[in-house]
Amino acid sequence: MSELKRTPLYDLHVELGAKMVPFAGYEMPVQYPLGVMKEHLHTRAKAGLFDVSHMGQVIVPGEDAAEAFEALVPVSLMGLKEGRQRYAMFTDENGGILDDLMVANRGDHLFVVVNAACKEDDIAHMRAHLESVEELTDRALLALQGPAAEGVLEALVPGTAKMRFMDVGVYNWNGAELWISRSGYTGEDGYEISVPADRAVEFARKLLADEAVEPIGLGARDSLRLEAGLCLYGHDIDTTTTPVEGNIAWAIQKVRRKGGEREGGFPGADRILSELENGPSRLRLGLRPEGRAPMREGVEIFAEAEGGDPIGRVTSGGFGPSIEAPMAMAYLPAGTEEGTTVYGEVRGKRLPAKVVPMPFRPATYKR
């Protein structure tokens, strides 16, 4: 693990008893002594603190940053108001997804957060198309998620409770400048907080001093985001899937679609706009396996209990501690209706699963 990078919180993770694993080039905590199941349920009931410092933080300066950046993504950034954040994705010429990301309008610049595993490619992609791109390597990123997150953060950083879902703002905490967004990737109300790296441990300890807050590892983060029906890049979406196939077309505003004021103009627009108008051939859909056996990534899906060729494949799957049942996402023919029973082949045996709407558990964002 010597070649792996460490976040500014590495020593704190070890001190707290975390089990560290390689992830996206970093040594990251997969779980703490509480265990994945209890960490998941604690986040749903109170508040969980996640270290997401491995993700890339980037500044794109300039008054024309939104217009230039919009040419790389199918979403509206010119229409993104100052103090607001939006989910976006880089696409390639074939309409495939290079990465998904968050973009915030902070007045005279954009603040971008990209996935850890893709950040080097993302930054090279941005630098190839944008006039100025500044990667930030002196800041950590924390996520505080769960129903108690609002009260915990407000006690330390007054004013944050009034933020709405996808608001962003700059706050001061004991002389440290915090860049806070009311967002996250668990389906819970909560915040992501960019903090100077040299103050990250101090700030994390302050959050953890509240009895409502527990440190949470990657294991529970994955089951939380899966219950929320959220994609994991490299698993549920990648260069072989378009935003329409990935069932994230909701992120593409009317202004970028056919007939819109700024129609197209992004990589892969021909295919993506066609799929928006005519529908894709396949779609990411939710599955609820019957029984208790999870259907994990790679499980092939069939239309019938016996015979026939696979009609799809699971991209994420596991057990949902909050819904107390297995759940999965799979690419299936786009005409597959909710309520349809399909069959996943697990250890040579086809098990039934019902096609269901996502999320598996309703989100609790503060809109």
N, C-alpha and C positions, 0 to 999 in steps of 0.2 A: 504494500500500500504506500511505499515511500514516494512513488511518483505522483500520487494523488494530491490534489490541492486541498487546502483546509480553509474553512471560513473563519472569520474573526471569533466565532463562538465555539470553536472546536474544543478548547480546554474546558469550557463550561459544560458542554455535552458530556465529556468524559467524567467530569466531577459529579454530574447528576446521574451517572450510571448508565449512560446510553450504550446500546450496542451499535457500533459504527460499521458501516458497510460502504463499498465503492458505489458511487452513483453519479453518472454524468461527469466523471473525471474528478470527483470530490470524495472525501471521507465524510459521510453524512450519517446522522442518527436514524436508524430504522425504527427503533423503539426504545423506551425507557423502562425502568423496573415495573411500572404500572401495567405494561403489556398493551398490545395493539387494540384488543377488544375494549378494555377500560379507557384507553386514551381516546378512542373513537366516541364512546358514550359520554365521557367527561366533556369533550368539545361540544357535543349536542346539548348537554345539560348546563354547562357553565362556560368555561373559556379555555381554549388551547393556544399555546404559544409555539409557533413553527419558525425554524430557521430556514429562510429561503434565500440566503445570501449567495448561494451558488448561481442564481439566475443573473442574467446580464442587465445592467442598468446603463442607459445611454441617453445623452442629451443631443438633440438636433436643434441647433440654434438658428435664429434668423426669422425675419417677418414672413418670408415665403416658405418656411419649413413645411407647413401643412399642405400647401399646394404641391410641392415637390414630393413629399412623402405619399400623398394620395395616389400618385402614379404607380406606386409599388403595391398597393392594397386595394381590394374591391369595396372598401367602406368609405364613408364620407368623413374626411378629416377637416376639410374646409368648413364644414358645418358644425364642427365640434366646438362648443363654447369654452371660453377660458374658465378654468377651474373644474373642468369635467374630463372624464376618462372614457375610453371606448375600447371594446374588444375588436381586434383586427387579425388579419393573417396575410403573410407574404405568399404570393402565388407565383408559379412558373409559367412558361409559355404554353404548357399543355393544360393549364388550369389546376395542376396539382398544388398541394399546400407545402410550402417550404418551412413554415413555422407559424404558430399562432402567438400573439403578443398583445400587450396592453399599451395604449398610447394615451397620454394625458396632455391637454393643452394648458401650459403654464405661462401664458401671456406671450413673452418674447421667445419662447422655445417650446419644443415638444419633449416630454420625458417618456422614454420607451423602456418597457421591461420585456425581455425575451427569455425563452427557455435556456437552461444551462447547457444542455447537450448541443444546442444549435447556435449558441451565441457567437462563436468565432465566424461561422458562415454568415450569420445574420449581419454582423458588423461589416464583414467584407462586402456583402450585398448592398448595404446602405452606403458604404463609402464609394462603391462603384457608381452610384446613382445620385448621391446627394453631395452638396457642396462642402458641408462640414458635419462631422459626426464625432462626438466625444464619448468614449467609453469611460465609465466611472469605476475606478478600482479602489477607491478609498471610502466606500460606503457599504454597510451591511443592509440586509433587508429582512425584516421580521414580519410575520403575519399573526395577528391576534384574532381568533375566530370563536364565535359562540355567543349565546344570548347575554352573557355577563361581560362581553368585550366592551360594550359601550360604557358601562359604569366604571370599569377598571381603567380604561384609557382616559376618560373624562377626569377622574380623580388626579391623574398625573399631568394631563395636558388639557387644561380647561378649554372649552370651545369645540372639542371634537364630537361631542354628542349631537350637535346640531347638523353635522354633515349628513347628506343623503347618499344613498347607494350610487357609487361612481363619481361622487364629489372628490376633488383633490385639493389640498391646501398645504401651506408651509406654517409650521408651528415651532415655538421655542420651548425647549425643556432644559432647564438649568444651563443655559448657554449653548446647548446643542441645537442645530437646525434640523428639524424633523420634516420629511416630506411624506405626508400621510394621504392615503386614498381609502375611501370607504368601500372596500372590495375584498375579494379573496377567492379561494377556489375550493370551498367546502360546502357551498349551499347555505352557509350560515351568515348571519349578519356579522360584520367584523371589519378589520382594518389591515392594510399592508403599510408598513412604516419603514421608510428608508432613513437610516441613522448613520452618522459618521462612524467609520469602522472603529476608531479608538474610543468611542463611547458606547459601543453596541453591548458589551457584556454588562456594563453598569446599568444600562437601560433595561436589558433583559432581566437582570436581577430584581429591579424595581417592579417589573410586571409580575415576576414569579413570586414576589413577596406577598402578593394578594392571594388569599387562600382559595379564590375562585379559579386561579390559573395553574395549569399543569403544562410541563413541556411535552410536546407531541412529536412523534417521529414520522418518517416517510410511510410506514405501514398504514397507520391510521389516516394519514393524508390521502392515500390512495383509495381506501374504502369510503372515506367521506366524499371525495369528488365523484366516485362512481355512483354512490347513492344520489348525488346531485345531478347525475346524467351528463357530467362534463367530460370533454375529450382529453385524453393524454396524448400529447404529440409523440409520434413514433409507434404508437399502438393503434389508437382509434382514427387518427388522421396522419397522412404523410404525403409524399409526392405522388402516390398512386390514387389519392382521393381528392376530389374537388370539394369546395365548401358546400355545394348543393348536395352531393352524395353524403358528405359528413353530417348533414342535417344541421348545419350552422348557417344556413342562408338567412336566418333572422338577423344576422349581423350585417347584411348588405342592405343599405338604405335605398329607398326608391330613387333617390337622385343619381345613383350609380347604375341603375337597372335600365333596361330598354325603355326609351321614351322619357327617361329622366334628364334633368338639366345638365348633368355631367355624366352621361351614359358611357360606360366602358372606360377605355384608356388605361387599363391595368393589365398586367401579364395574364394571359389565358382568358381574356374577356370573351372571345368568341364562344368558347365552349361553355363557360360559366353562365353567360347571358342566355345561351341556347337552352341550357339545363333549367335555368330559372323559368323560362317561358314554356318549355315543352316537357319538363320533368326529366330526372336522371333515370338510368336503367337500374340502379341499385341505391339503397339508402341505409344509413346507420339507424338501427331500430333497437328498442329495449326488449329484453327477454326476461321472463320470470320462470325459471325452471321449476317444475313440480317436484316435490320431495325436498330433501335437504342437501343433495349433492350439487356443489357449484359446477358451472361450466366455465372453464378458464380460457384464457387467450389461446387460440389455435384450434379449439374444438370445431369440427365441421358440422354444419347444420343441414338437415335433410327435410324434405317435404313430407315424407312418409316414414312410418315406423320400420319399414323394410324396403330394400331395393332402391333403385334410382341413384342419380348423381347428387353430390352436394349442391345446395342452393345458396350457401353462404358460409361464413366463418366468424367465430367469436373473436372480438378484438380486445375486450376487457371483460373480466368476470370474477366473481368471488362471492363471499357471504357478506350481507349487509347487517351489521350489528343493530342498527336502529330499526330496520324493517324486519329483522329476525328471519331472514329468508335469503336464499341465493338470488343473484341478479347478474345480468350480463348485457353487453352491447354486441351487436353483430351486424354485418352488412348482408342484407337480404334483398331479393327483387323488390323494386320500388312499389309494386302494386300490392305487396303483402299487407293485409288489413289487420288492425288491432283486434285481438281476440283469436287470431289464427293459432292453431297448435302446430308447432314444428318439432323436430327431434334433433337433439345434439348427441353426437356419438362420443361417449365417455368410457374409456377403457374397453372399447369393443362392444359396448351396449348402447343402444339408442334410447335416450330418455326424453320424455316430453317436456316442452316449454311453451309458454304462451307469449305471444307478441303483445307488449303492453306499452302505454305511453310513458315517456320520461318527463321529469325526473322520477326516480323511484320513491323519493321523499321530497315533499314540497320545500322550496327554498324559503328562507326567512329574511330576505334582504329588506332593509329599511328604505323604502322608496319615498 
